Amino acid sequence: MKKAIARVMVMCCLAFSLAAWAQSDSGMGMKNDNMKSDAMGKKAMSITGKIADDGKTFVNDKDGKSWMISNPEAVKGHEGHHVMVKAHVDSAKNEIHVVSLKMVNAMKDNMKKDNMKNDSMQH
């Protein structure tokens, strides 16, 4: 009887171990993708700065820190421009992954137009 109980317990332990291993993505080759997304941060941040002339570096206005752009194709055509990017930041690798980009001058022009509309409505 003791041997039967011991066998059942061993089988349960094996079953739980296999279930835990399958849920960890270790056996499916997804671990590297998960590690990359964890390192890049969960939420994209808005950062204002300048895209370098080579299109591979972003210089933050706030502290002057330079970041490598992990996906330079996302900023193509904006080399040398002052922009606001929404990006995932990886501090460990000193790089950003750009999600979206807006020209800062265009944003300022839109704010001026909105302010003029508000001023004209008040008078």
Backbone as CSV, one residue per row, in Angstrom:
resi,resn,N_x,N_y,N_z,CA_x,CA_y,CA_z,C_x,C_y,C_z
1,MET,0.819,-1.187,0.000,0.000,0.000,0.000,0.870,1.260,0.000
2,LYS,1.957,1.227,0.790,2.838,2.389,0.860,3.504,2.641,-0.492
3,LYS,3.854,1.561,-1.186,4.483,1.713,-2.494,3.517,2.348,-3.498
4,ALA,2.263,2.000,-3.441,1.261,2.547,-4.358,1.084,4.047,-4.111
5,ILE,1.046,4.449,-2.848,0.910,5.872,-2.503,2.147,6.645,-2.963
6,ALA,3.313,6.045,-2.769,4.549,6.701,-3.192,4.566,6.878,-4.715
7,ARG,4.124,5.888,-5.459,4.080,5.994,-6.918,3.121,7.099,-7.370
8,VAL,1.978,7.165,-6.743,1.000,8.205,-7.088,1.598,9.588,-6.815
9,MET,2.289,9.732,-5.699,2.889,11.022,-5.372,3.975,11.400,-6.384
10,VAL,4.791,10.444,-6.799,5.834,10.702,-7.793,5.194,11.116,-9.119
11,MET,4.144,10.447,-9.525,3.458,10.783,-10.774,2.862,12.192,-10.706
12,CYS,2.287,12.565,-9.573,1.723,13.911,-9.406,2.818,14.966,-9.496
13,CYS,3.935,14.691,-8.844,5.049,15.641,-8.897,5.544,15.827,-10.325
14,LEU,5.669,14.758,-11.068,6.087,14.844,-12.464,5.081,15.619,-13.304
15,ALA,3.809,15.358,-13.090,2.775,16.052,-13.853,2.808,17.552,-13.574
16,PHE,2.929,17.944,-12.313,2.983,19.362,-11.962,4.256,20.021,-12.504
17,SER,5.351,19.298,-12.483,6.601,19.834,-13.015,6.489,20.094,-14.514
18,LEU,5.927,19.150,-15.242,5.750,19.319,-16.684,4.812,20.479,-16.996
19,ALA,3.746,20.612,-16.227,2.803,21.712,-16.443,3.482,23.052,-16.194
20,ALA,4.264,23.150,-15.143,4.975,24.400,-14.842,6.000,24.712,-15.924
21,TRP,6.701,23.712,-16.408,7.697,23.916,-17.463,7.029,24.404,-18.750
22,ALA,5.893,23.834,-19.101,5.187,24.232,-20.321,4.698,25.674,-20.228
23,GLN,4.274,26.114,-19.072,3.785,27.487,-18.906,4.914,28.505,-18.896
24,SER,6.125,28.080,-18.630,7.244,29.023,-18.544,7.774,29.443,-19.902
25,ASP,7.251,28.885,-20.999,7.691,29.181,-22.367,9.097,28.693,-22.645
26,SER,9.741,27.996,-21.711,11.109,27.538,-21.924,11.190,26.549,-23.065
27,GLY,10.198,25.756,-23.219,10.225,24.745,-24.245,9.738,25.243,-25.590
28,MET,9.279,26.495,-25.694,8.707,26.977,-26.941,9.560,28.034,-27.624
29,GLY,10.745,28.331,-27.125,11.612,29.295,-27.781,11.165,30.732,-27.637
30,MET,10.297,31.033,-26.711,9.781,32.390,-26.540,10.500,33.158,-25.441
31,LYS,11.399,32.540,-24.761,12.039,33.179,-23.624,12.818,34.430,-24.045
32,ASN,13.534,34.402,-25.157,14.291,35.564,-25.605,13.390,36.743,-25.917
33,ASP,12.230,36.504,-26.550,11.297,37.578,-26.840,10.768,38.197,-25.559
34,ASN,10.449,37.359,-24.581,9.959,37.870,-23.306,11.027,38.672,-22.599
35,MET,12.275,38.207,-22.636,13.351,38.938,-21.976,13.562,40.283,-22.654
36,LYS,13.468,40.331,-23.968,13.665,41.589,-24.682,12.562,42.569,-24.332
37,SER,11.306,42.119,-24.304,10.218,43.035,-23.997,10.287,43.496,-22.548
38,ASP,10.748,42.648,-21.635,10.903,43.063,-20.246,11.994,44.118,-20.126
39,ALA,13.090,43.930,-20.839,14.194,44.871,-20.771,13.817,46.208,-21.378
40,MET,12.971,46.207,-22.395,12.592,47.436,-23.070,11.550,48.224,-22.278
41,GLY,11.012,47.681,-21.263,10.005,48.391,-20.489,8.619,48.044,-20.997
42,LYS,7.673,48.112,-20.116,6.316,47.711,-20.462,5.547,48.840,-21.134
43,LYS,5.809,50.078,-20.748,5.036,51.198,-21.254,5.936,52.151,-22.038
44,ALA,5.451,52.583,-23.188,6.217,53.528,-24.001,6.208,54.902,-23.328
45,MET,7.344,55.606,-23.438,7.489,56.943,-22.867,7.556,57.964,-23.989
46,SER,7.082,59.178,-23.727,7.227,60.276,-24.680,8.481,61.053,-24.317
47,ILE,9.370,61.233,-25.309,10.651,61.908,-25.094,10.866,62.898,-26.234
48,THR,11.275,64.105,-25.894,11.558,65.119,-26.902,13.063,65.236,-27.080
49,GLY,13.492,65.335,-28.339,14.911,65.460,-28.614,15.174,65.540,-30.099
50,LYS,16.405,65.265,-30.476,16.820,65.385,-31.871,17.336,64.043,-32.385
51,ILE,16.915,63.723,-33.609,17.431,62.545,-34.296,18.765,62.948,-34.924
52,ALA,19.816,62.173,-34.687,21.132,62.475,-35.257,21.079,62.370,-36.780
53,ASP,22.047,62.993,-37.423,22.102,63.001,-38.890,22.220,61.601,-39.488
54,ASP,22.783,60.658,-38.723,22.904,59.290,-39.235,21.616,58.484,-39.071
55,GLY,20.646,59.011,-38.289,19.366,58.337,-38.088,19.430,57.157,-37.144
56,LYS,20.553,56.988,-36.457,20.713,55.838,-35.565,20.793,56.233,-34.097
57,THR,20.811,57.536,-33.820,20.971,58.022,-32.453,19.927,59.095,-32.167
58,PHE,19.443,59.107,-30.937,18.488,60.105,-30.466,19.113,60.816,-29.269
59,VAL,19.099,62.153,-29.263,19.657,62.932,-28.159,18.500,63.588,-27.418
60,ASN,18.345,63.228,-26.155,17.261,63.714,-25.312,17.464,65.189,-24.963
61,ASP,16.411,66.012,-25.125,16.480,67.431,-24.772,16.693,67.637,-23.268
62,LYS,16.059,66.809,-22.474,16.034,67.010,-21.023,17.422,66.945,-20.391
63,ASP,18.188,65.910,-20.729,19.492,65.730,-20.084,20.660,65.608,-21.065
64,GLY,20.387,65.691,-22.363,21.438,65.604,-23.364,21.974,64.199,-23.575
65,LYS,21.326,63.200,-22.990,21.778,61.818,-23.106,21.490,61.277,-24.508
66,SER,22.438,60.539,-25.044,22.284,59.921,-26.362,21.814,58.485,-26.202
67,TRP,20.873,58.091,-27.038,20.325,56.740,-27.043,20.467,56.173,-28.454
68,MET,20.854,54.910,-28.560,20.858,54.228,-29.849,19.410,53.890,-30.194
69,ILE,19.043,54.010,-31.454,17.690,53.683,-31.905,17.720,52.253,-32.441
70,SER,16.979,51.360,-31.788,17.015,49.943,-32.165,16.299,49.675,-33.493
71,ASN,15.419,50.581,-33.895,14.695,50.421,-35.157,14.781,51.715,-35.984
72,PRO,15.965,51.998,-36.562,16.161,53.260,-37.280,15.208,53.478,-38.454
73,GLU,14.602,52.402,-38.966,13.646,52.560,-40.062,12.417,53.361,-39.624
74,ALA,12.124,53.391,-38.318,10.969,54.125,-37.795,11.178,55.641,-37.831
75,VAL,12.424,56.089,-37.911,12.711,57.530,-37.918,13.247,57.995,-39.273
76,LYS,13.236,57.110,-40.258,13.770,57.435,-41.583,13.068,58.676,-42.146
77,GLY,13.865,59.600,-42.647,13.337,60.843,-43.193,13.298,61.973,-42.177
78,HIS,13.606,61.671,-40.922,13.593,62.680,-39.858,14.987,62.936,-39.295
79,GLU,16.017,62.515,-40.033,17.395,62.719,-39.594,17.648,64.221,-39.422
80,GLY,18.219,64.603,-38.276,18.526,65.998,-37.980,17.339,66.812,-37.481
81,HIS,16.164,66.212,-37.374,14.962,66.934,-36.949,14.760,66.885,-35.440
82,HIS,14.101,67.905,-34.930,13.692,67.976,-33.530,12.313,67.341,-33.446
83,VAL,12.191,66.262,-32.660,10.971,65.455,-32.646,10.570,65.057,-31.227
84,MET,9.338,64.571,-31.123,8.901,63.893,-29.901,8.630,62.454,-30.305
85,VAL,9.305,61.524,-29.635,9.099,60.109,-29.922,8.383,59.461,-28.761
86,LYS,7.584,58.483,-29.094,7.013,57.595,-28.085,7.807,56.318,-28.251
87,ALA,8.514,55.909,-27.194,9.454,54.803,-27.339,9.547,53.967,-26.068
88,HIS,9.918,52.720,-26.256,10.255,51.838,-25.147,11.744,52.035,-24.878
89,VAL,12.093,52.265,-23.623,13.466,52.576,-23.242,14.120,51.359,-22.590
90,ASP,15.322,51.022,-23.058,16.126,49.961,-22.452,17.388,50.606,-21.882
91,SER,17.342,50.936,-20.603,18.470,51.613,-19.955,19.720,50.746,-19.924
92,ALA,19.546,49.447,-19.785,20.693,48.544,-19.709,21.500,48.549,-21.014
93,LYS,20.818,48.647,-22.140,21.499,48.660,-23.441,21.682,50.071,-23.978
94,ASN,21.151,51.057,-23.275,21.231,52.460,-23.704,20.615,52.637,-25.092
95,GLU,19.399,52.047,-25.271,18.733,52.157,-26.551,17.239,52.355,-26.380
96,ILE,16.628,52.882,-27.440,15.177,53.059,-27.463,14.618,52.346,-28.686
97,HIS,13.360,51.917,-28.560,12.625,51.320,-29.671,11.458,52.265,-29.957
98,VAL,11.520,52.982,-31.070,10.543,54.017,-31.394,9.227,53.388,-31.838
99,VAL,8.142,53.821,-31.179,6.799,53.365,-31.511,6.127,54.364,-32.443
100,SER,6.282,55.670,-32.136,5.718,56.712,-32.992,6.581,57.958,-32.892
101,LEU,6.384,58.872,-33.837,7.213,60.071,-33.924,6.356,61.241,-34.388
102,LYS,6.573,62.415,-33.774,5.903,63.648,-34.200,6.942,64.752,-34.276
103,MET,6.828,65.573,-35.284,7.713,66.726,-35.411,7.334,67.752,-34.348
104,VAL,8.316,68.293,-33.633,8.050,69.248,-32.568,7.526,70.562,-33.128
105,ASN,8.094,71.052,-34.237,7.630,72.305,-34.818,6.180,72.212,-35.243
106,ALA,5.772,71.081,-35.782,4.382,70.894,-36.195,3.471,70.918,-34.969
107,MET,3.935,70.354,-33.862,3.137,70.362,-32.631,2.983,71.788,-32.121
108,LYS,4.058,72.578,-32.171,4.005,73.961,-31.708,3.039,74.772,-32.569
109,ASP,3.059,74.555,-33.897,2.154,75.254,-34.798,0.703,74.929,-34.470
110,ASN,0.410,73.668,-34.187,-0.955,73.268,-33.826,-1.394,73.911,-32.523
111,MET,-0.478,74.016,-31.550,-0.820,74.649,-30.276,-1.099,76.131,-30.480
112,LYS,-0.330,76.783,-31.341,-0.553,78.202,-31.626,-1.922,78.402,-32.252
113,LYS,-2.289,77.537,-33.201,-3.595,77.636,-33.851,-4.710,77.462,-32.832
114,ASP,-4.561,76.481,-31.939,-5.570,76.252,-30.904,-5.687,77.462,-29.982
115,ASN,-4.549,78.053,-29.611,-4.567,79.223,-28.744,-5.236,80.406,-29.434
116,MET,-4.983,80.582,-30.732,-5.618,81.677,-31.486,-7.117,81.480,-31.562
117,LYS,-7.553,80.225,-31.752,-8.988,79.941,-31.787,-9.628,80.267,-30.443
118,ASN,-8.979,79.871,-29.368,-9.505,80.137,-28.036,-9.559,81.641,-27.754
119,ASP,-8.521,82.373,-28.167,-8.489,83.826,-27.949,-9.595,84.518,-28.738
120,SER,-9.814,84.083,-29.983,-10.848,84.731,-30.799,-12.247,84.410,-30.294
121,MET,-12.434,83.255,-29.686,-13.749,82.890,-29.139,-14.064,83.683,-27.872
122,GLN,-13.030,84.051,-27.140,-13.241,84.775,-25.887,-13.592,86.232,-26.137
123,HIS,-13.200,86.797,-27.270,-13.443,88.210,-27.539,-14.730,88.442,-28.221
